[in-house]
């Protein structure tokens, strides 16, 4: 029961992720193109492995053909020896074997030639596929470059528009703030100096008063 619950949770999460990826790809075509190219590269790798198998199959046909042809030739020579020796049973056996091996060799030769033709066709298509994928990768790079330029221009235009409208007002606010701050500092300094001067005057007047009274 627990396994089924975890399986459903995993499937649900996986489905949600795929849905999110689909939505994201719809918003950004470059992402969808990257996904398509990854899948195409995977398909190319599968084709490469099939071509390797076809190579091995062609070599196997070649080996079996040569083996069958050698045995057919061997039995033919043996039949000639038996015929000269007037050994009818040996002659009949050798000819029967020769015919069977020769028929097998003919069939294997035809299969080998067909495998070579198929391999040549596969190799040509594989090369064409590689060229098409290379062109698509180059095209993707070109589109990514254009996307980068478009995004950069969009961001710069946004900054330029903002600089044209808002910053000067912000500079004015900042200038006003600094002026107010300077005024407060100067005012505070003046008040501090004023109090000091008055206190000094009061002290001097008191000293003069005391000197006269003496």
C-alpha positions as CSV (number, residue, x, y, z in Angstrom):
1,X,0.0,0.0,0.0
2,X,2.8,2.4,0.9
3,X,4.6,1.6,-2.3
4,X,1.5,2.5,-4.3
5,X,1.2,5.8,-2.4
6,X,4.9,6.7,-3.0
7,X,4.5,5.7,-6.7
8,X,1.5,8.0,-7.1
9,X,3.3,10.8,-5.3
10,X,6.4,10.4,-7.6
11,X,4.2,10.3,-10.7
12,X,2.3,13.4,-9.6
13,X,5.5,15.3,-8.9
14,X,7.0,14.2,-12.2
15,X,3.8,15.3,-14.0
16,X,3.9,18.7,-12.3
17,X,7.6,19.2,-13.3
18,X,6.9,18.3,-16.9
19,X,3.9,20.7,-16.9
20,X,6.2,23.5,-15.5
21,X,8.8,22.7,-18.1
22,X,6.2,22.8,-20.8
23,X,5.0,26.2,-19.7
24,X,8.6,27.4,-19.4
25,X,9.4,26.2,-22.9
26,X,6.3,27.9,-24.3
27,X,7.6,31.2,-22.8
28,X,11.1,30.7,-24.2
29,X,11.4,29.1,-27.7
30,X,15.1,28.8,-27.3
31,X,14.6,26.3,-24.4
32,X,12.3,24.3,-26.6
33,X,14.9,24.3,-29.4
34,X,17.6,23.1,-26.9
35,X,15.3,20.2,-25.9
36,X,14.7,19.3,-29.5
37,X,18.4,19.3,-30.2
38,X,19.2,17.2,-27.2
39,X,16.6,14.6,-28.4
40,X,18.1,14.8,-31.9
41,X,21.6,14.1,-30.6
42,X,20.2,11.1,-28.7
43,X,18.7,9.8,-31.9
44,X,21.9,10.4,-33.8
45,X,23.7,8.3,-31.2
46,X,21.2,5.5,-31.7
47,X,21.7,5.6,-35.4
48,X,25.5,5.5,-34.9
49,X,25.2,2.3,-32.9
50,X,22.9,0.8,-35.5
51,X,25.6,1.5,-38.2
52,X,28.2,-0.2,-36.0
53,X,26.0,-3.2,-35.8
54,X,25.6,-3.2,-39.6
55,X,29.4,-3.1,-39.9
56,X,29.6,-6.2,-37.7
57,X,26.9,-7.9,-39.6
58,X,28.6,-7.2,-43.0
59,X,31.9,-8.6,-41.6
60,X,30.0,-11.7,-40.3
61,X,28.4,-12.2,-43.8
62,X,31.9,-11.9,-45.3
63,X,33.4,-14.5,-43.0
64,X,30.5,-17.0,-43.5
65,X,30.6,-16.5,-47.2
66,X,34.3,-17.1,-47.5
67,X,34.0,-20.2,-45.3
68,X,31.1,-21.6,-47.3
69,X,32.9,-20.9,-50.6
70,X,36.1,-22.6,-49.4
71,X,34.2,-25.7,-48.3
72,X,32.3,-25.7,-51.7
73,X,35.6,-25.6,-53.6
74,X,37.2,-28.2,-51.3
75,X,34.3,-30.6,-51.8
76,X,34.4,-30.0,-55.6
77,X,38.1,-31.0,-55.7
78,X,37.4,-34.0,-53.5
79,X,34.6,-35.1,-55.9
80,X,37.1,-35.0,-58.7
81,X,39.5,-37.2,-56.8
82,X,36.7,-39.7,-56.0
83,X,35.6,-39.7,-59.6
84,X,39.1,-40.5,-60.8
85,X,39.3,-43.2,-58.2
86,X,35.9,-44.5,-59.3
87,X,34.5,-44.2,-55.8
88,X,30.9,-43.5,-56.6
89,X,29.6,-43.2,-53.0
90,X,32.4,-40.7,-52.1
91,X,31.8,-38.8,-55.3
92,X,28.1,-38.5,-54.7
93,X,28.7,-37.4,-51.1
94,X,31.3,-34.8,-52.2
95,X,29.0,-33.4,-54.9
96,X,26.1,-33.2,-52.6
97,X,28.2,-31.3,-50.0
98,X,29.6,-29.1,-52.8
99,X,26.1,-28.1,-54.0
100,X,24.9,-27.3,-50.4
101,X,28.0,-25.2,-49.6
102,X,27.8,-23.5,-53.0
103,X,24.2,-22.6,-52.5
104,X,25.0,-21.3,-49.1
105,X,27.9,-19.3,-50.4
106,X,25.7,-17.8,-53.1
107,X,23.0,-16.8,-50.6
108,X,25.6,-15.4,-48.2
109,X,27.3,-13.4,-51.0
110,X,23.9,-11.9,-51.9
111,X,23.2,-11.1,-48.2
112,X,26.7,-9.6,-47.9
113,X,26.2,-7.4,-51.0
114,X,22.7,-6.3,-49.7
115,X,24.3,-5.5,-46.2
116,X,27.0,-3.4,-47.9
117,X,24.3,-1.4,-49.9
118,X,22.3,-0.9,-46.8
119,X,25.4,0.2,-44.9
120,X,26.3,2.7,-47.6
121,X,22.8,4.1,-47.5
122,X,22.9,4.4,-43.7
123,X,26.3,6.1,-43.8
124,X,25.1,8.6,-46.3
125,X,22.0,9.4,-44.3
126,X,24.0,9.5,-41.1
127,X,26.4,12.1,-42.6
128,X,23.4,14.1,-43.8
129,X,21.9,13.9,-40.4
130,X,25.2,15.2,-38.8
131,X,25.3,18.1,-41.2
132,X,21.7,19.0,-40.5
133,X,22.3,18.9,-36.8
134,X,25.4,21.0,-37.1
135,X,23.4,23.5,-39.1
136,X,20.8,23.5,-36.4
137,X,23.4,24.0,-33.7
138,X,24.8,27.0,-35.7
139,X,21.3,28.3,-36.2
140,X,20.6,28.0,-32.4
141,X,23.8,29.9,-31.7
142,X,22.8,32.7,-34.1
143,X,19.3,32.9,-32.5
144,X,20.9,32.9,-29.0
145,X,23.1,35.8,-30.1
146,X,20.1,37.7,-31.4
147,X,18.2,37.0,-28.2
148,X,21.2,38.3,-26.1
149,X,21.3,41.5,-28.2
150,X,17.6,42.0,-27.9
151,X,17.6,41.4,-24.2
152,X,20.6,43.7,-23.7
153,X,18.9,46.5,-25.8
154,X,15.7,46.0,-23.9
155,X,17.5,46.4,-20.5
156,X,19.5,49.4,-21.7
157,X,16.4,51.1,-23.1
158,X,14.7,50.5,-19.8
159,X,17.6,52.1,-18.0
160,X,17.7,55.0,-20.5
161,X,14.0,55.6,-20.1
162,X,14.4,55.6,-16.3
163,X,17.3,58.0,-16.5
164,X,15.3,60.3,-18.7
165,X,12.4,60.5,-16.3
166,X,13.2,59.7,-12.7
167,X,16.8,60.2,-11.7
168,X,16.8,64.0,-12.1
169,X,13.9,64.3,-9.7
170,X,15.8,62.0,-7.4
171,X,18.9,64.2,-7.7
172,X,16.8,67.2,-6.9
173,X,15.5,65.5,-3.8
174,X,19.0,64.5,-2.8
175,X,20.3,68.0,-3.4
176,X,17.5,69.5,-1.2
177,X,18.2,66.9,1.5
178,X,21.9,67.9,1.5
179,X,21.1,71.6,1.6
180,X,18.8,71.0,4.6
181,X,21.5,68.9,6.3
182,X,24.1,71.7,5.7
183,X,21.6,74.3,7.0
184,X,21.1,72.2,10.2
185,X,24.8,71.8,10.7
186,X,25.5,75.5,10.1
187,X,22.6,76.5,12.3
188,X,23.8,74.2,15.1
189,X,27.3,75.6,14.8
190,X,26.0,79.2,14.9
191,X,23.9,78.5,18.0
192,X,26.8,76.9,19.7
193,X,29.1,79.8,18.8
194,X,26.4,82.3,19.9
195,X,26.0,80.8,23.3
196,X,29.8,80.8,23.7
197,X,30.1,84.5,22.8
198,X,27.3,85.6,25.1
199,X,28.8,83.6,28.0
200,X,32.2,85.3,27.3
201,X,30.5,88.8,27.2
202,X,28.7,88.1,30.5
203,X,32.0,87.0,32.1
204,X,33.8,90.1,30.9
205,X,31.0,92.4,32.1
206,X,31.0,90.7,35.5
207,X,34.8,91.1,35.7
208,X,34.6,94.9,34.9
209,X,31.8,95.3,37.4
210,X,33.9,93.7,40.1
211,X,37.0,95.8,39.3
212,X,35.0,99.0,39.6
213,X,33.5,98.1,43.0
214,X,37.0,97.6,44.4
